[in-house]
């Protein structure tokens, strides 16, 4: 009976239908927005030096795709390096801070000060320290500063969020510090770490772009400097093309981290288990519909008996 309820003949995969529905709505909204943009610019005859139509932006993107792709590669390399550095350093320092309260009291104010210091104020210093011949290193340091604090704070909060009842159980069985970390604190902190990674992935893109704006000095070749250069030449279509590629890259990083989070938490954490429960409910509803409409290969009387047994079992406490 379980096979009949969960796996009716020729069922449409629930996860693929849900993924298609989730993708179709934003795509349709984007298409409607672009069509409206094109129509309004054409109707009001807006100058291309102010707001070019999407068709002009697409043409410019196709014409200068190699140069834009090269600029995207530079910005992406800075972003990925800064994000990985923020991930490793934030998790490591967050774990160390929660292991010793005295160390946390000493270092935490400096971490906060690093976060609240404006990048514009420290960018010239960083560029001077690394040298004009290594501007890329200065950009990576500045992007790392922006992406570092969310990883640190989320890791520290996650390490402290372990259930107090489980803490007492570990104390009762005289668990070592490594056992507490491996089997209690790290699993409790993992959802917080992954949430911080999603935030830091977006901030690393912002940090790389802003750092290139304030510290590029013409030596950088990323998308941010492409935007600055296009603005100086009043090539607004090229500016929008660079912005679209930058947004697409940021969305790609965000969705990759979302998939990683789902893969690591889908089997045990409540934030991802809710979606699995919804999927199972959809399967049961489809199975009931298949039984009612005769999509299975059983006789009508047999289908009614199976449906009655399924309802009887589900209504039992």
N, C-alpha and C positions, 0 to 999 in steps of 0.2 A: 504493500500500500504506500509505503514511503516513496518508492520509485515512481509510482503513479502521480503522487502529489508534487514531487519536486522535478521530475523529468518527464513531462508529457511528450507525445510524439511531435517532432519537429518544432521545438520551442525556439523563439527568438532570444538570443543571449541578452540577459537583462543589462549587463554592464555595457555592452556595445550600444544598446538603445539609449541608455542614460548618457554615455559619452557623446553620442551623436546629438542628443537634445541639448546638452550643455555647450557644445561647440556651435551648433546652428544659430542659437539666439544671439551671441555676441557677433558672429560673422554677419548675420542679417542686419543687426544694428549698425555695424561698420559700413556695410554697403549702402544702406539708406542715408547715413551721414555723408558719405562721399558724393552720392547723387545730389543730395540737397546742396552741398557745398558747391558743386559744379554748376548747378542751376542758378543759385543765388549770385555767384560771381559773374556769370554770363548775363543775368538779367539786369543787375545793377552796374555792369561794366566797370568792375573794380580793376584798378591798375595792377599789372603783374609785379610792379615794384612794391606793392603793399600786400596783396594776397593773391598769389597765383592759383589757378584752378588745379584740381587733382590731376587732370590730364597732362598739364605742363610739368607737374612734379614727377609723374611717372616717366615722361619722355626724358627729363633731365637725369633721373635715376638710371635709366637704361643707357643713356649716352655716356655717363661718367661712372658706370658701375665698377670698373676696375680700380679707379682711384678711391672711390668710396669704400670698396671692399678692403683695400689696403689700409685705409684709415680706421675702419672698423676692427681690423686685425690688431692694430696697435692698441686701440682703446680696450679691446677684449683681453689682450695679454696683460695689460696693467690691472684691469678689473679682476681677472681670475687670480693673479698673483697676490693682490691685496686681500681678496676674499679668503684664499687658502691661509695666508699669514694670519689674518684676523681669526679664522676658525681655530687654528692650532694654538695660537698664543692666548686667545680668549678662553678656550676650554681649559688649557693647562693652568693658567693663572687663576681661573675661577675655582678649579679643584683645589689648588694649593691654598687659596685664601680661606676656604671653608674648613680646612684641616687644622688651622691654628687661628684662634680668635685674635691673638696679639698681632700676628702678621696682617690680618684683615684690617685691624684698626690703623695700622701704620700705612698700608699701601692704598686702601680704598679712597681716601681723599685725593691722592695724586691721580688715580684713574678717573675720578670725576672731573678734576681740573683739566685733564687731557681732553675729555669729551666736550667741555663747555668752552674751551679756547677756540676762537674763530679761526678757521683755516686761512682766511685772507691775511691774518696777522702773522702766522708762522710760516706761510709759504715762502716768502723771500729768504728767511733764515735757512729753511731746509734746502732750497736751491743753492744757496751759498755754500752750505756744508758739504753737499754731495758734488758740487762743481757743475758748471754749465755743459761740460762734455758728458754728463750722466744725468740729464734732466729726467729720463725715464725712471731712475731710481727715486728721485725726489717725488715724482708723481705717485709712485707706488707707495711711498711712505705716507704721503698725505691721504691717499685713498684708504690705506690701512688704518689710519687714525680715526677716520669717519666710521669704518665698519667694525672697529675693535670693541667698543663699549657694549653694544647689544649682546655680543657673544659672552663677554665677561659677566654682565649683570644677569643674563638668563641662566648661565651655568651656575652662578653662585646661588640664585634663588632655587634652581632645580635641585642642587645638592642639599639644600636645607628643607626641601618639601617632602622628605620621606615620612611615611606614616609613623606616628609616635607609638602605636601599638606594635608595629613591626620592629621599631627600635628597641622596645622593651623585650621582645622575643629574642632578638640578637644579643642583647645584654644578658638575658637569662641563660642562654646557651654559651656565653662567654666567647662570642665571635671575635676574631682578630680584626684589626683595622682594615686589612686588605679584604677580608670577607665582607665587612660592612660596606666597603666601597664597591666591590664587585657585584654583590648580590642584592644590595639595598639602595645605596645612594645613586649609583650610576643608572640603574633602570628607572628610578624615580626622576632623575634629571634629564633623561633622554628626550622626552617631549619638549621640555623647556629649551634644551640645546638645539633641537631641530627648528623650533619656532624662532629662536635667535638667529639661526643660520639663514632662514628665509628673509628675515629683516636685514641681516648684514649683506646678503647677496644683492638686494636692491640698493642699499646704501653704498656698497662698493662701486656700483655703476655711477651713482651720483657723485661719490668722492672722486673717482677718476676724471669725470667730466669737469667738475668744479676746479679740481687741481690743475687740469690742463688750461682752463680759462685763466687762472690767477698766476700760474707758474710756467706756462708753456713757453713764453718769451720768443715764440716763433721757431723754436727748435723742435717742438713736438709735431707729430704728424697724425694725430688721432682725429676722431670725429669732432671733438670740441673745437680744435683749432681750425678744422674745415668750416665749421659754422662761423667762427670769427672772421676767417678769410672771406667767406661768401658774403657776410654782412658788409665788410669793407668795400666789396665790389658791387654791392646791391644786387647780387644774384640770389634772390629770395627763394626761387625754386630749388636751388641747390641746398640752401639752408634747410628747407622742409624735407628734402630727400635725406639729408644727414640725420635730421631729427627722427624721421620714420625708421631708419635703420637702427638708430640708437634705441628707440622704444621697442622695436622687435627683439633686439638683443637682450634688453632688460626683461621683457616678458619671457623669453626663452630660459634665462637663468631662474626666474621665479617658478616657472612650471617644472623645471628639472628638480628644484629643491622640494616642490610640492610632491612630486612623484617619489622622491627619496623618502620623504616623511611618511607617505602612505605605505611604502614598502616596509619600513621599519616598525611602524606602529599598528598596521592593519589587523594583526592577529591578536593583540592583547590590550591596546589602550582604548579608553572609552571614546575619545575624539574620532577614531576611525571605525570602531565597532558599530557605531550608530548607523553608518552607511551600509554596513554589511547586513544589519538587521532589516533595514528598509528593503534591500535587495531580496532577502529571503521572503519577506512579506509579499513582494511583487510576484515571486515565483509561485507562492501558494495561491494568490489570486488568479494567476494565469492557469494553474492546474484546475482550480474550481471551474473556471470558464471553459476549459477544455472538456471537463466531464459533462457540463451542462449542454454543450453544443455538439457533443459526439465526435470530438476530434481524435479520441483514442480508438483503438481497434477492437474494443470489447463490445459485447452485446448490450443493448439498452438496460435490460434487467440487471446484469452484472454491474454496469456503471452505477445504477442507483444504489445497489447494495454496498459498493465500495465507498460511494459518497456518504452514505449513512454511517458506515463504520468510521470513516475519517472524521466526521462531525462528532461522533460519540467519543472517540479518543481525544479530540482536541478540547472537548468540554469537561473532561475529567480533571479534578484538581491535581 
